[in-house]
Amino acid sequence: MGKLRILSHSGEPFKDRREAGRLLANELKDYRSKRSVVLGIPRGGIIVAQELARVLEADLDIVLAHKLRTPGHTELAMGSIAEDGKLFLNEEVIREFEVDDTYISQEKARQMAEIRRRTELFRHAHPKVPLAGKTVIVTDDGVATGATTQAALWAVRLEKPKKLIAALPVGPEDTIMRLAEDVDEMICLRTPPLFAAVGQFYIRFEPIEDKEVLEILKEEQQRGGSYVCHCQQYHNQEQCGKPNLPPG
């Protein structure tokens, strides 16, 4: 298990997702100006991520990984599929539930189809930020079962970040402790003892539409982010928009 910090067991609600993001950023201030990358899990997580990235002066992006659902237990992740098609399988779950290769292939195809839809929608507005060798902070507006967040963490780990951090406003303590096993550092602001749904811990918890996610990504692209592109081969600065400098 990575380093785990639970700040409170309070059930006090956040005003909104932006307040949650600012409070998380205050606990992660040691990473300010460290050229880190903040990844929001769409849709609600992008609002939290935007606040984190702004305060920490970090790059902002989304993580489009999807969980692979275990047959008969759809909230349980048996693995994840990343935006580029890379597959992570939890062999322990697959053995326990005797999941066959045919089902895995079918579930991979189903989830990849949705990832492609989101990729076509979002990536023309904001090309994917490279994660290898960087400090990466994954966030959402909260977790319940944690299956979607776990899938995102598995997928990000495949890209070999220098350090992987999960930063969450709220979630059940058992879920938070389980997710902490998949990261180098976990921080959660509140783990209320009575937990029914993420939305109960926000005064304002409006649905976030794809249009709003797109607007945030376009803003980030116009801002230019803070990351420096390190691709040394076939680099086209006009297309990339980032200076080609050696890692430092």
N, C-alpha and C positions, 0 to 999 in steps of 0.2 A: 504494500500500500504506500502511495505517495504521501507527502505532507498534507495533513487534513486540518482545516480550520473551520469550525462552526462558531459563528459569532453569538448566536442567541437561539433560544428555543421559543421565542415570542411568536404569537400569532397576530401581532399588530399588522394591519395591511399597509402596503406601500401606496402612495398617492397615485402613481402610474409607473409605467415601464421606465420612463426617463429618470425618475427619482431612484428607482432600483439600480439603474446603470451608474448613476453618480455615486451612490453609496458603495457599490462594488469597486468603482475606480479609486475611491478613497482608501480602500483596503489593499489595493494593488499599486499604490503610488511608487513603490520601489522599481516598478517597470516603466515608469514614465521616461520618455525620450530614449528608450532602449531598442528602437527599431523592431518592436514586436508586432504581431499580427493578431487582430481580434476578429474572430469568426462568429457570426450570429447564425443561429438555427432558424430558418424562416418558418412562420412569418414573424411571430412576436419577438423572437430573439434578436432581430435586426435592430429594433429600437433600443434595446439594452446595449447591444454591441456598438451602436453609433455613439452613445454617450461615453462608453468605456474608451473607444478609440479617440474621441475628441479630447478627453481629459488626459489620457496617457500618451497623446501624440503618436498614435500607432496607426498602422494600416487597417482598413476595414474591409471585410469580405464576408461572404456567406459560405456555409458548408452545405453541399447538396447531397450528402450521403443519405441513403435510406436503409432502414432496418430490413432484414429478411425475416419474415414472420414465421414462427414455428407453427406447424399445422395443429389446429385445435387449441392453440394458445397464442392468439394473434398479438397480444401485448408483450409476449416474450420474444426477444431477438435471438435468433439462432446464428446471426451473422450480420454483415453489412456489405453494401456495395457502394463504392465511391463514384464520384463524378466521372472519372476516367475508366470506369468499368472494373477496377480492381476489387477483388472479392476477399472478404475476411469471414472465415467460418469458425464458429465456436463448436469445436469438436465434442466437447463435453455435453452440450445441449443436444447436438445431433445424435449422439449415441444414446442418450437417455430417452429421447422421444422417437428413436429409430426412424429418422428422416432419410428417405431414399434419394438417390441422385436425380431421379426424374422430378421430384417435387422441388429440389433445390434449383434445378435448371429453370423450371417454370416460374418459381418465385423471383429468381434473378431477372428473368425477362420482364416480368410485371413491374418490378421496381425500377429497372433500367429505363423502361418506357416513360415513366413519370419523371425520372431524372433528366432524360433527353428533352422533355417538354419544358422543364424549368430551365435547363441550360440554354435552349433556344430563346427563352423569354428574357433571361437575366444576363447572359454573358455577352451579348452585343453591347449592353450598357456598361458592363464592368468586367473586363477580362480577369480570369482567376489569378490571385496572388500566389506566387511560389512559396512553399512552406519549409522546404528542406533547410536544415541548419538554423532555423529561427525559433524564437520563443513565441509560441502560439497559445492564445487564450480563447477557449471555446465557451460561449455563453448562450443562454436562453432566458425567457422570462420566468422560468421555473420548471420543475420536473415533478411528475407523479410516479409512474412506474420506472421512468428513466430509460426506457428502451430506445427511444429516438436519440437521446443524448449519447447513450452508449454506442450506438451505431456510428454517430458522428465522430466520437473519440477514436474508435477503432480505425475508421477511414483516415483520419488525420494522422494517426500513428504510422500508417503505411507510407506517408510522405517523409518520414524521418525528420521531424522537427528536433531542434536542439533541446527544447523543453516544452512539455505539454501541460497546460493549466486548464482546469475547469472552474469557471466562476459563475455561481448561480445565486439568484436572490432568495429562492425558497424551495423547499422540498422535504419529503419525509426523511427522517434521520437514517433509516435503514437503506433507502435508495442512495442517499448521499455517500454513505460509507461504502456501498458496493461500487459506485462509480469511481470513488477515490482509488480503487485498485487498478484502474486503467490510466491514471495520469501521474505526473510527477508532483503536482500540487493541486489540491482541491480547496476552494473556499466557498462557503455557503453562508449567507447572512442570517437566515432564519430556518429552523427546522421545528415547526409547531407540532405538538404531540397529537392534535386532532386535525387530520389532513384529509379533505375530500377531493378538492380540485385546486389547481393553481389559481384560478380566477377569484377564489374566495379571499385571497390575500392581496387584492388590489381594489382600491376604490374605483378607479377607472381602468377598465379592461376591455376596450373596444376591439372587435375583430380587425386584424390587419390584412388588407387586400394586396394582391400582387402589384397593383399600381403603386402603392406606397413603398413597397420594397424596391421597385424600379426607380422611383424618385430618389430614394436614399442612395442607391448605387450610382446613379447618374451624378448626384452631388459629390460623392466620393471621387469619381473619375475626374470631374472638373477640378476638384481640389488638388488632385494629383497625388494624394496619399503622401506618405513619408518614406516608403520603401525604395530601395535602390536595386535596380535589376542587375543581377550578376551573370546573366547568360553571356558567355564569351564567344559563342559560335553563332554565326548568322544573325547577329544582333542588328536590329533596325531601330534606331532611337526614335525616328519619326513615328513609326507604328507603335512602339512600346510606350513612348512618352516618359521613360525613366532613364536617367543617366547610367551608362555602363561603367561602373566602377568596381574595383576589386573589393571583396568582402573585408570588413574591418570591424 
